[in-house]
Amino acid sequence: MVTKKRILFIANEISPYLELTEFAETVNKLAVKANDSSFEVRCIMPRFGVINERRHRLHEVVRLSGINVSIGSDDYPLQIKVASLPNARLQVYFLDNEDLFKRKFVFNDENEKWFEDNGLRTGFYCRGALETVKKFGWPPDIIHCSGWMTGLIPMYLKTVYKKEPVFSHSKVVFTIGQNTFKEKLGTDFLKLINISPLLKPKDLEVFKEANNSAMFRGGATYAEAITFGTDKPDKKLAEEFDKIRGKRILHYNAESDLSDYLHLYRELAK
């Protein structure tokens, strides 16, 4: 019997739960298509307060909850909820924390003011996602990260989590999307995301600008493969990563039936 290859999608947004950019729908379609094409699929996203738990039938996974995620000098309890993706037999896991995600907004308040703790929320989400996979005991062959908020994950996988057995065979795909904010993630962002003595200054250097482009650049730098999830990426990023050596590149194609992604996954998972 052939063992199914496993794909883990980690995203800021997945349709129908949250749709901030067009790629939310693409992640949904990719997860369903992969699941229907002999892959075993799971998805992870934040449980932002705008997501209606009753409508989407979220419920807490008690056996997975109870993890404390250390970011900066504090520990934050991680609550994990799950729902079944509509019209598909696959599960989406939602990472929650009372202080960081319960508010009824995503990245800006009711006056469109940028949340000052978005850097902290980002660090919590990225580390929380990896700790959740460890708790699963479910080794993914492919980890596809999409959305700027997932930008730290490829770096953590190549450094802090490098020797974790659950990630020993994982290959990372990172999607560069459209820039959606102009604010900074805070002057203390590099300090916040420095979660281990294993991290060296050079590992974090790519994130020093602490902005939207830096998060995309960092994720793409540490990934084995890069895809473009928009026809309007940051011009400098597009030029920087378009023909970079040693990485598989998948360009944006609005007419794609997504089979090119499946081909990429299969090539990486060999």
C-alpha positions as CSV (number, residue, x, y, z in Angstrom):
1,M,0.0,0.0,0.0
2,V,1.3,3.4,-1.0
3,T,1.4,5.9,1.9
4,K,-0.2,9.2,1.0
5,K,2.0,12.3,1.0
6,R,1.0,14.9,3.5
7,I,0.5,18.6,2.8
8,L,0.0,21.1,5.6
9,F,-1.4,24.5,4.5
10,I,-0.6,27.3,7.0
11,A,-2.2,30.6,6.0
12,N,-3.4,34.0,7.2
13,E,-6.7,33.4,5.5
14,I,-8.7,30.6,4.0
15,S,-12.1,30.9,2.3
16,P,-14.9,30.8,3.5
17,Y,-13.6,31.7,7.0
18,L,-11.7,34.8,6.1
19,E,-11.2,36.5,2.8
20,L,-8.7,39.4,2.8
21,T,-7.2,38.8,-0.6
22,E,-8.0,36.6,-3.6
23,F,-5.5,34.0,-2.5
24,A,-7.9,33.0,0.4
25,E,-10.0,31.2,-2.3
26,T,-7.0,29.7,-3.9
27,V,-5.9,28.1,-0.6
28,N,-9.3,26.6,-0.3
29,K,-9.2,25.2,-3.8
30,L,-5.7,24.0,-3.4
31,A,-6.5,22.1,-0.2
32,V,-9.6,20.5,-1.8
33,K,-7.8,19.6,-5.0
34,A,-4.8,18.1,-3.2
35,N,-7.1,16.2,-0.9
36,D,-8.9,14.8,-3.9
37,S,-5.6,13.9,-5.6
38,S,-4.2,11.3,-3.2
39,F,-2.7,13.7,-0.7
40,E,-3.5,13.8,3.0
41,V,-4.2,17.4,3.8
42,R,-4.6,19.6,6.9
43,C,-4.9,23.4,7.3
44,I,-4.0,25.9,10.0
45,M,-5.1,29.5,10.3
46,P,-5.6,32.1,13.0
47,R,-9.0,32.2,14.8
48,F,-9.6,35.9,14.3
49,G,-12.6,37.3,16.2
50,V,-14.4,38.1,12.9
51,I,-14.7,34.4,12.2
52,N,-18.2,33.2,13.3
53,E,-17.7,30.0,15.3
54,R,-21.4,29.0,15.3
55,R,-21.8,29.5,11.5
56,H,-18.7,27.6,10.7
57,R,-19.1,25.0,13.4
58,L,-15.8,25.4,15.2
59,H,-15.2,23.4,18.3
60,E,-12.3,23.2,20.7
61,V,-9.8,20.3,20.4
62,V,-9.3,19.7,24.1
63,R,-6.5,17.1,23.6
64,L,-4.4,19.7,21.6
65,S,-5.1,22.8,23.7
66,G,-3.1,23.7,26.7
67,I,0.1,24.5,24.9
68,N,1.9,27.6,26.2
69,V,3.7,29.6,23.5
70,S,6.7,31.7,24.6
71,I,7.1,35.0,22.7
72,G,9.3,37.7,24.1
73,S,9.4,37.4,27.9
74,D,5.9,36.1,28.2
75,D,4.0,32.8,27.8
76,Y,0.6,32.8,26.0
77,P,-1.9,29.9,26.2
78,L,-2.8,28.4,22.9
79,Q,-6.3,27.3,22.3
80,I,-7.0,25.1,19.2
81,K,-10.3,24.8,17.5
82,V,-11.3,22.7,14.4
83,A,-13.9,22.7,11.7
84,S,-14.4,20.7,8.5
85,L,-13.9,22.6,5.3
86,P,-17.3,22.8,3.6
87,N,-17.9,20.3,0.8
88,A,-14.5,18.6,1.6
89,R,-13.4,15.9,4.0
90,L,-10.5,17.7,5.5
91,Q,-10.0,19.7,8.7
92,V,-9.0,23.3,9.4
93,Y,-7.4,24.0,12.7
94,F,-7.8,27.5,14.2
95,L,-5.2,28.9,16.6
96,D,-6.7,31.2,19.3
97,N,-5.7,33.2,22.3
98,E,-8.0,35.4,24.4
99,D,-5.7,38.4,24.4
100,L,-4.4,38.3,20.8
101,F,-7.3,37.1,18.6
102,K,-10.6,37.6,20.3
103,R,-11.0,41.2,19.2
104,K,-13.6,41.6,16.4
105,F,-11.1,43.0,13.9
106,V,-8.2,41.5,12.0
107,F,-5.2,43.8,11.8
108,N,-6.8,47.2,12.3
109,D,-9.3,48.6,14.8
110,E,-12.7,50.2,14.0
111,N,-10.9,53.4,13.1
112,E,-8.5,51.6,10.8
113,K,-5.7,52.0,13.2
114,W,-3.0,49.4,13.0
115,F,-2.8,47.2,16.1
116,E,0.5,47.8,17.9
117,D,0.8,44.1,18.9
118,N,0.6,42.7,15.3
119,G,4.2,41.8,15.6
120,L,3.5,39.8,18.8
121,R,0.5,38.2,17.2
122,T,2.6,37.2,14.2
123,G,5.3,35.6,16.4
124,F,2.7,33.8,18.4
125,Y,0.9,32.5,15.4
126,C,4.0,31.2,13.6
127,R,5.4,29.5,16.7
128,G,2.0,28.3,17.7
129,A,1.5,26.6,14.3
130,L,4.7,24.7,14.6
131,E,4.0,23.6,18.2
132,T,0.5,22.5,17.1
133,V,2.1,20.2,14.4
134,K,4.4,18.8,17.0
135,K,1.4,18.0,19.2
136,F,-0.4,16.4,16.2
137,G,2.5,14.0,15.7
138,W,1.7,14.3,12.0
139,P,4.9,14.8,9.9
140,P,4.1,16.8,6.8
141,D,6.0,16.2,3.6
142,I,5.1,19.7,2.3
143,I,4.3,22.8,4.3
144,H,2.7,25.5,2.1
145,C,2.8,28.9,3.8
146,S,0.8,31.7,2.5
147,G,0.2,35.2,3.8
148,W,2.7,37.6,5.2
149,M,1.8,36.5,8.8
150,T,3.4,33.1,8.0
151,G,6.7,34.6,6.9
152,L,8.6,33.4,10.0
153,I,7.8,29.8,9.6
154,P,10.3,28.8,6.9
155,M,13.1,30.4,9.0
156,Y,12.1,28.7,12.2
157,L,11.9,25.3,10.4
158,K,15.5,25.8,9.1
159,T,16.8,26.9,12.5
160,V,15.0,26.3,15.8
161,Y,12.9,23.3,14.6
162,K,15.6,21.9,12.3
163,K,16.1,18.8,14.5
164,E,12.5,18.1,15.3
165,P,11.6,14.6,14.0
166,V,8.1,15.7,12.9
167,F,9.7,18.2,10.4
168,S,12.7,16.1,9.4
169,H,11.4,15.5,5.8
170,S,9.3,18.7,5.4
171,K,9.9,20.8,2.3
172,V,8.5,24.4,2.4
173,V,6.6,26.2,-0.3
174,F,6.1,30.0,0.3
175,T,3.6,32.2,-1.5
176,I,4.5,35.8,-2.1
177,G,1.2,37.7,-2.2
178,Q,0.3,41.3,-2.6
179,N,1.4,43.9,0.0
180,T,-1.6,44.8,2.1
181,F,-0.2,47.1,4.8
182,K,2.4,50.0,5.1
183,E,2.9,49.9,8.8
184,K,5.8,48.4,10.8
185,L,5.6,45.4,13.1
186,G,7.3,47.3,15.9
187,T,10.8,48.4,16.9
188,D,11.1,45.3,19.1
189,F,10.1,42.8,16.4
190,L,13.5,41.2,16.0
191,K,13.7,40.8,19.7
192,L,10.2,39.2,19.9
193,I,10.8,36.7,17.2
194,N,14.2,35.7,18.6
195,I,12.7,32.6,20.4
196,S,15.8,30.5,20.9
197,P,19.6,30.7,21.5
198,L,19.8,28.7,18.3
199,L,19.0,31.8,16.3
200,K,21.8,34.0,15.2
201,P,21.6,37.6,14.1
202,K,22.2,36.6,10.5
203,D,19.1,34.4,10.7
204,L,16.9,37.3,11.5
205,E,18.6,39.9,9.3
206,V,16.1,39.5,6.5
207,F,13.2,40.6,8.8
208,K,14.9,43.8,10.1
209,E,12.7,46.2,8.2
210,A,9.7,44.6,10.0
211,N,7.3,45.5,7.2
212,N,5.1,43.6,4.7
213,S,7.9,43.1,2.2
214,A,10.3,41.9,4.8
215,M,7.9,39.2,5.9
216,F,7.5,38.0,2.3
217,R,11.2,38.2,1.7
218,G,12.0,36.3,4.8
219,G,9.5,33.5,4.0
220,A,10.8,33.2,0.4
221,T,14.4,33.2,1.5
222,Y,14.1,30.1,3.6
223,A,11.7,28.1,1.5
224,E,12.6,25.4,-1.1
225,A,10.0,26.7,-3.5
226,I,8.3,30.1,-4.1
227,T,5.0,30.8,-5.7
228,F,3.5,34.2,-6.6
229,G,-0.1,34.5,-5.4
230,T,-0.9,37.8,-7.2
231,D,-0.1,39.6,-10.4
232,K,0.7,42.6,-8.3
233,P,3.5,41.6,-6.0
234,D,6.1,44.1,-4.7
235,K,8.2,44.9,-7.7
236,K,11.5,44.6,-5.9
237,L,10.5,41.2,-4.5
238,A,9.4,40.0,-7.9
239,E,12.7,40.9,-9.4
240,E,14.6,39.5,-6.5
241,F,13.0,36.1,-6.5
242,D,11.9,35.7,-10.1
243,K,15.0,33.9,-11.3
244,I,16.9,33.0,-8.1
245,R,19.0,29.9,-8.3
246,G,18.3,26.8,-6.2
247,K,14.6,27.4,-5.8
248,R,11.6,26.2,-7.7
249,I,9.5,29.1,-8.9
250,L,5.9,29.1,-9.8
251,H,4.6,32.3,-11.4
252,Y,1.1,33.7,-11.0
253,N,-1.4,32.4,-13.5
254,A,-5.0,33.5,-13.1
255,E,-6.1,30.8,-15.6
256,S,-4.4,27.9,-13.8
257,D,-6.4,24.9,-12.8
258,L,-3.9,24.5,-10.0
259,S,-2.4,21.3,-11.4
260,D,0.9,23.1,-11.6
261,Y,0.9,23.3,-7.8
262,L,0.2,19.6,-7.4
263,H,3.1,18.9,-9.8
264,L,5.3,21.1,-7.6
265,Y,4.2,19.3,-4.4
266,R,5.0,15.9,-6.0
267,E,8.4,17.0,-7.1
268,L,9.3,18.3,-3.7
269,A,7.9,15.3,-1.8
270,K,10.0,12.7,-3.8
